[in-house]
Amino acid sequence: GLRSAVGKNGNYAAAETTAGHSTSTALLKKMEISVAEADKRTGKNTVNMQETYTVYLIETRPAESVSEEGTPVAPDTLWRRYSEFELLRTYLLVTYPYIIVPPLPEKRAEFVWHKLSADNLDPDFVERRRVGLENFLLRLASHPVLSNDNIFFLFLTEIFYLSYINRKKIFLLFQKADSRLKSLSAMFRVKNPDKRFTALKHYSEDLSTVISQLLRIRAVKNRWGKSVLKTLFFSEWSAIEKEMGDGLQSAGHHMDTYAASIDDILEEEEHYADQLKEYLFYTEAVRSVCRKHELIQYELEMAAQDLSYKKQQKEELETGTVRIFSLKGMTSKLFGQETQEQRESKVSALEQSIQEGEDALKEKNAESQEFVEKAWNDIERFKEQKEKDLREALISYAIMQISMCKKGIQVWSNAKECFNKM
Amino acid sequence: MSVGAPRGLASSGQKLITEILHPLSAAEEPLSPGPDVTISAEKDKEPGLTNGTPVEISSPASASVLLSRLQLDGDPEADAHDPFGSGEPRDLFVTVDDPKKHVSTMETYITYRVSTKTTRIEFDLPEYSVRRRYQDFDWLRIKLEDSQPTHLVPPLPEKFVMKGVVDRFSEEFVGTRMKALDKFLKRVADHPVLSFNPHLNAFLTAKDLNKRQGLALLTKVGESVKNVAGGYKLRARPVEFCAMGEYLDTFSQKLGTIDRIAQRILREQSEYLTELREYGTVYSTWAGSEEQLQRPLEGVAGCVTTSCGALEDLSDNMSQDFLPVLREYILYIESMKNVLRKRDQVQAEYEGRLEAAVLRKQEDRTPIPVEVEKCQDKVECFNADLKADWERWQRNKRQDFKQLLTGMADKNISYYEKSQAAWESLITLLQEKQTEDKTSETN
């Protein structure tokens, strides 16, 4: 994945992109980005109540910049809270509906196994969120399309970036899109969705299920795996045996060392879990793109259906036959035909409507094609990114397991030596 | 102790206590072997068995057993079953193996083959092979305890198992039990006194073990200790026996704690194993919906499965090899405490009688009766036997626990090694694929 080595002393390197593949964008070429710190703030919220919240420090600096003395140039900084990142993401979702927009780190801590409460102010949670937010920004910065967005650039550099977009407009757009999507999923079915999108939707559902299961099980199994019983075991024993005492005292000590070192490794495993979580949240973004496609497809089908209906109506009016049942048709049958003039004006109105309909259909078609093309472009890019990232994650995971095994062997070998001296 | 002409050790079997000097008794007299032992020294012995020269033996198992024992002669630390560590060659070798199931109309049970090789004259033949079941071992142990109450008799594996919980005929259970029975018999055979017990002889040699005939072989020692009058109150227990009692109490308590902790460890491992298995399954499922990532994910699933298998082995070892030994020692301690109590009784009786006799002497000059002196001898003999056996027990225990812990370490190391190997081969696979991809990209 994308990670940057950030130190608290400001000594950091540019984003390391995934192995081998060049995802360096124009933005990354000119700027280094990091989320260096987190801090607490207190202020009055929208209902005029005091609240404590966390802010994160975004640091940017021209790439490979060094001052005259050879020390790195001081970065530009600004503080932002989580909700501001959310707003940026919303803007991107609305502006680029065909892009799989990178996800934010989780809002609330889930899948915790070593803490009873998921407290948003908990320092470990804050730290992991800091890393997650940095990852989010680096993902954006390395995206071929999103990295060129001006609002994103301003988010990094201008504290009042919001003034550059019409916030109300964004919310309206989002609300509109959201409600249309909701009605779509609730009531209507698309007749001819692009099969690739259907497959992709199912895949992302599968992936989401599988990763959720992994994270859940991991949380449970780690509880069992981190047993302190062995240490207890040896210390109980050594308490009574004078002759065996010394040997066992050392064995117990080795067990303690092992337990401590396992803690370190389990911390690394948290990073693996975070990588999985990112892709869990990515599946939502993927599904969102699929739904937008369905929406456009639906609108296209509706437009085509509407046009075809109008054409039929016109044909009926011209030929006098009624193939489509309509109330007007029935009433005219019952109460007498309309006049030639009336019919001609109707036909003329219909012709105009048909022309409008054809234009709309053309537009929708173009919109749909553009969407599919752009979306599929990004989907291919995403697939490659996913495969590289996950393979790397699996390698790291395997390395971690090996490290644990080696420690285990060392501890027990040391213990065995103690036993041999008994 | 003199080395050279091999001889059997003094047996407290059919002799009067007063005539036999315990090998470790306080008196610094040199060991005087009893008459039967002299005879054995003169008699022609089977060549090779006693002075370390390997001999042609039909069954390979017994050859290795003999060799391993003989090689360890003269190395007191190496084999805790050599009680005196003097390199004195042993002349009685026993093995328990070959379990077989017997089905009759009344019951189903397991018998084991008990093989004996010996040069002792107490045995008519140099080799024996009989079949015995657990009941028979139990009988032997009871007889030994009864007839040699001043000695610590090694424990047997647990008698009762919950029928619903444990499968009495499973390979693991039978195997564990057989190992424990073998250990028991070997310890008895190595004991300088118990190994000469006629009940042991019968156990090892009789085609049909007639258990009812046991009473006739009750030894004099057994009788005298059995007939210790109760009701005497112990005045002053010697310090060393107090220490023994305290040690046994503390030790058995600790063993109980450790048993419970070990069981909790096993339960935890079992829960962990369940979760781990499910974890591996999910990776397999995931692999099914991927293309490029299919093999890596299946690789991960495979590694997790391997770890599961290795962990299962580890748990099995804990429950089959480790816990039974712990429990055996807990039983052992119970029987040892009984012996300590008996010793107290014997001493109490002596003190009581002595006090009564002294009072009478003060009254009417009646001399101290011989019985009182005999009591004193009894006490001293018991104490000496017990002290020697205590030392032996301590050595055996240290050896057993050292073996136990070392075995546990080995099994754990093996678990980690298996797991590590699996993950390492996966990395190779994953990194191969990476370089494949890189080269295909640049092409």
Interface residues (C-beta under 8 A of the other chain):
Chain A: A19 G20 H21 Y203 D206 L207 V210 I211 Q213 L214 I217 R218 V220 K221 W224 G225 S227 L229 K230 L232 F233 E236 W237 A239 I240 E243 M244 L248 A251 E387 L390 R391 L394 I395 Y397 A398 I399 Q401 I402 C405 K406 G408 I409 W412 S413 A415 K416 F419 N420 M422
Chain B: T250 F251 K254 T257 I258 I261 A262 R264 I265 E268 Q269 E271 Y272 E275 L276 E278 Y279 V282 Y283 T285 W286 S289 Q292 L293 P296 L297 G299 V300 C303 R398 F401 K402 L405 T406 A409 D410 N412 I413 Y415 Y416 E417 S419 Q420 W423 E424 L426 I427 L430 Q431 K433 Q434 D437 K438 E441
